[in-house]
Amino acid sequence: MKKAYKTGLVLNNGYARAFFQVGVLASLEGKVAFDVIVGTGMGAYIGAVLASGKPISLIETVARSLKPEDFVCPSCDDRCFFTIKPLMTKLENIIGNPIIEDLPKKFIVVASDFGPNTLVLIKNGSVLSAVEASMTEPGFHLPYQLNNQGLADGSMINPFPTDIAWDNGADTIVAIDTVSQHLRPFDENKDDLSFWVKNAKPGFPQLWLMHKNKIPWMEMRMMETSFTYAIDNFLDARQPEILIQLEEAEGSLPREAFIDSFDKINGLIDLGKTHGQKILPRVLEKLQQLGI
């Protein structure tokens, strides 16, 4: 009997840049079917919609309605700066509150245990809880408590979890990388504070004072660069069969869009659609060559 090949989809974080994934997936919808979906951070947020069997148009509609303020909603807890509850409410409005085991597609959320700094793969339980845990960013949000663990974004350990998809049954992988940033020189900076720090200023003046003179942007560039190198190492070890990167897309936006460029979401979605349509023939040809 001929083996039924399974196609995996891997979505990494990228924060604001991750909305490029929405546009690409809109172009692939109805033409490429995914059996295993793995996501971390914002990639888990977007992946949850697909894994639930919902059309990508639903997350696109929500994404286009998002305002930068939705990502920096002040927390009532004085132990952290922000909460992502508004974003989670929007996701719940799309998919409800399903259990991972009941989804029509295999879904794996990548998180990390904030204490021992170990990788955590969430394969069962509430989809919303799993996604919220993976979207939790240390320093901005409280660690998400799940199964007696304080969880946070899995990108800190595995920024491009293609290996997780292979290990969980995927034979062929379509991987969308919105994190890597080779186009921007390390010392390139902006003349402004990062979006998160600017919005934390009223409630936390000490943070603003501590992060004057572009220091937060340098910190962001260091984080961006470290993630880029880490992803390069993953890709050097084993390339996914189909790799789609924001950096490949034509135009200036791949370089101009920072991880907190929440004002560029519409442009990133549109760019993803354009790029997705451009590469669709190559993707279909590759899948056909692989016998899928």
C-alpha positions in Angstrom: 0.0 0.0 0.0 1.3 3.4 -1.0 2.2 5.6 2.0 0.0 8.7 2.5 2.5 11.5 2.7 1.9 14.2 5.3 2.7 17.9 4.6 3.7 20.0 7.6 3.5 23.7 8.0 5.9 25.5 10.3 5.3 29.2 11.3 7.8 31.1 13.5 7.2 34.2 15.6 8.3 37.4 14.0 5.9 39.5 16.1 4.4 42.1 13.7 6.4 40.6 10.8 4.5 37.3 11.2 1.4 38.8 9.5 3.3 38.2 6.2 2.4 34.6 6.9 -1.3 35.4 6.7 -0.9 36.7 3.1 1.2 33.8 2.0 -1.3 31.3 3.4 -4.2 33.1 1.7 -2.4 32.5 -1.6 -1.8 28.8 -0.8 -5.3 28.2 0.6 -7.3 25.6 -1.4 -4.2 24.5 -3.3 -1.9 23.2 -0.6 -3.3 21.1 2.3 -1.4 20.8 5.6 -1.7 17.7 7.9 0.7 18.8 10.6 0.9 22.5 11.8 3.7 23.7 14.2 3.9 27.2 15.5 5.5 29.4 18.0 4.6 32.9 19.2 2.5 34.7 16.6 3.0 31.7 14.3 1.1 29.6 16.8 -1.7 32.3 16.9 -2.0 32.1 13.1 -1.5 28.3 13.0 -4.4 27.8 15.4 -6.9 29.1 12.9 -5.7 26.7 10.2 -5.5 23.8 12.6 -9.1 24.5 13.6 -10.2 24.1 10.0 -11.2 27.8 9.7 -10.5 29.8 6.5 -7.5 32.1 6.6 -9.8 35.0 5.6 -11.1 35.1 9.2 -7.7 35.8 10.7 -7.0 38.2 7.8 -10.1 40.2 8.7 -9.1 40.3 12.4 -5.5 41.2 11.6 -6.5 44.1 9.4 -8.6 45.5 12.2 -5.8 45.3 14.8 -4.4 48.5 16.1 -0.9 48.9 17.5 -2.5 49.5 20.9 -3.9 45.9 20.9 -0.4 44.6 21.3 0.5 46.8 24.2 -2.7 46.7 26.4 -1.6 47.7 29.9 -1.7 45.0 32.5 -3.5 45.5 35.7 -0.9 43.3 37.4 2.0 45.5 38.6 4.4 42.6 38.0 4.4 43.0 34.2 3.8 45.7 31.6 1.3 44.3 29.2 -1.4 41.7 28.7 -2.3 39.8 25.5 -5.8 39.1 26.7 -7.4 41.3 23.9 -5.6 39.4 21.2 -6.7 36.1 22.8 -10.3 37.3 22.9 -10.1 38.0 19.1 -8.7 34.5 18.5 -11.5 32.9 20.6 -14.1 34.8 18.6 -12.7 33.0 15.5 -12.1 29.4 16.7 -14.0 29.2 20.0 -12.2 27.2 22.8 -11.4 23.9 21.2 -9.2 21.1 22.6 -6.0 20.4 20.6 -6.8 16.6 20.4 -10.2 17.4 18.8 -8.8 19.6 16.0 -9.1 18.3 12.4 -5.3 18.8 11.9 -2.4 17.9 14.1 -1.3 21.0 16.0 1.8 21.4 18.1 2.5 24.6 19.9 6.1 25.4 20.8 6.8 27.1 24.2 9.6 27.2 26.7 9.6 26.7 30.5 10.8 30.0 31.8 12.4 28.5 34.9 14.9 25.9 33.6 14.8 27.3 30.1 13.7 24.1 28.4 11.6 23.5 25.4 8.0 22.5 25.9 5.8 21.0 23.2 2.1 21.4 23.9 0.1 18.7 22.1 -3.1 18.5 24.1 -5.4 20.6 26.2 -6.9 24.0 25.4 -5.8 25.6 22.1 -6.2 29.1 23.6 -4.1 28.3 26.7 -1.3 26.8 24.5 -1.2 29.8 22.1 -1.3 32.3 25.0 1.6 30.5 26.6 3.7 30.6 23.4 2.9 34.3 22.8 4.1 35.3 26.3 7.2 37.4 26.1 9.5 37.5 29.2 10.0 41.0 30.4 6.7 42.2 29.0 4.2 39.6 30.2 4.0 37.3 33.2 5.0 33.7 32.5 1.9 31.7 31.6 1.0 29.1 34.2 0.1 25.8 32.6 0.6 22.3 34.1 2.6 23.7 37.0 5.1 25.4 34.6 5.8 29.0 33.9 5.7 29.1 30.1 6.8 31.7 27.5 7.6 32.0 23.8 9.3 28.9 22.4 11.4 31.1 20.0 13.9 31.7 22.8 15.0 28.0 22.4 13.8 27.0 19.0 13.1 30.0 16.7 12.2 27.8 13.7 10.8 24.5 14.8 11.0 22.6 11.5 12.5 19.6 13.4 9.4 19.4 15.6 7.3 19.0 12.4 9.5 16.2 11.1 9.6 14.5 14.5 5.8 14.5 14.6 4.9 12.9 11.3 5.5 15.4 8.6 7.2 14.0 5.5 7.5 17.3 3.6 7.6 20.8 5.2 6.5 24.2 4.0 8.2 26.6 6.4 7.5 30.4 6.5 10.2 32.4 8.2 9.4 36.0 9.1 12.2 36.4 11.7 15.4 36.2 9.8 16.8 39.7 9.0 20.0 39.6 7.0 19.1 42.7 5.0 19.5 45.2 7.9 23.0 46.0 9.1 23.5 45.2 12.8 24.3 48.9 13.6 21.3 50.3 11.8 19.0 52.0 14.2 16.0 54.2 14.5 15.7 57.6 16.0 13.0 56.5 18.4 12.3 54.1 21.3 10.9 50.8 20.6 7.1 50.6 20.4 6.9 48.6 23.6 9.1 50.9 25.6 7.3 54.0 24.4 4.0 52.6 25.6 5.4 51.5 28.9 6.7 55.0 29.7 3.6 56.4 31.5 3.4 53.6 34.0 7.1 52.8 34.2 9.2 56.0 34.0 12.2 54.2 35.3 12.1 51.9 32.3 12.1 54.8 30.0 15.0 56.5 31.8 17.0 53.3 31.7 16.4 52.9 27.9 17.2 56.3 26.6 19.5 57.0 23.6 18.3 54.2 21.3 19.4 51.4 23.7 16.1 49.5 23.3 16.6 49.5 19.5 20.1 48.1 19.9 18.7 45.4 22.2 16.1 44.6 19.6 18.8 44.4 16.9 20.8 42.1 19.1 17.7 39.9 19.6 16.9 40.0 15.9 20.5 39.1 15.0 20.7 36.2 17.5 17.5 34.7 16.1 18.8 35.1 12.6 22.0 33.2 13.4 20.1 30.5 15.3 17.7 30.0 12.3 20.7 29.9 9.9 22.1 27.1 12.1 18.8 25.1 11.9 18.7 25.5 8.1 22.4 24.5 7.8 21.5 21.3 9.6 18.5 20.5 7.4 16.6 22.5 4.9 12.8 22.2 4.8 11.6 21.1 1.4 9.9 24.4 0.8 11.3 27.5 2.5 9.5 30.8 2.2 11.1 33.8 3.8 9.9 37.4 4.2 13.4 38.5 3.1 12.7 37.0 -0.4 9.8 39.3 -1.1 10.4 42.2 -3.4 10.2 45.8 -2.2 11.5 47.7 0.8 9.1 46.4 3.4 11.1 43.3 4.4 13.9 45.6 5.6 11.7 48.4 6.9 9.4 46.2 9.0 10.7 45.7 12.5 9.4 43.2 14.9 7.2 45.9 16.5 6.0 47.5 13.3 2.4 46.9 14.1 1.4 49.9 12.0 2.6 47.9 8.9 0.3 44.9 9.3 -1.8 45.6 6.3 1.3 46.1 4.1 2.8 42.8 5.4 -0.4 40.9 4.6 -0.6 42.4 1.1 3.1 41.6 0.5 2.5 38.0 1.6 -0.3 37.6 -0.8 1.8 39.0 -3.7 4.7 36.9 -2.8 2.6 33.8 -2.3 1.0 34.1 -5.7 4.5 34.5 -7.2 5.9 31.4 -5.6 2.8 29.3 -5.9 3.8 27.6 -9.1 7.2 26.7 -7.6 5.5 25.3 -4.5 3.1 23.2 -6.5 5.9 21.9 -8.7 8.0 20.9 -5.8 5.1 19.1 -4.1 4.4 17.3 -7.3 8.0 16.2 -7.6 7.8 14.8 -4.1 4.7 12.8 -5.1 2.3 14.9 -3.0 
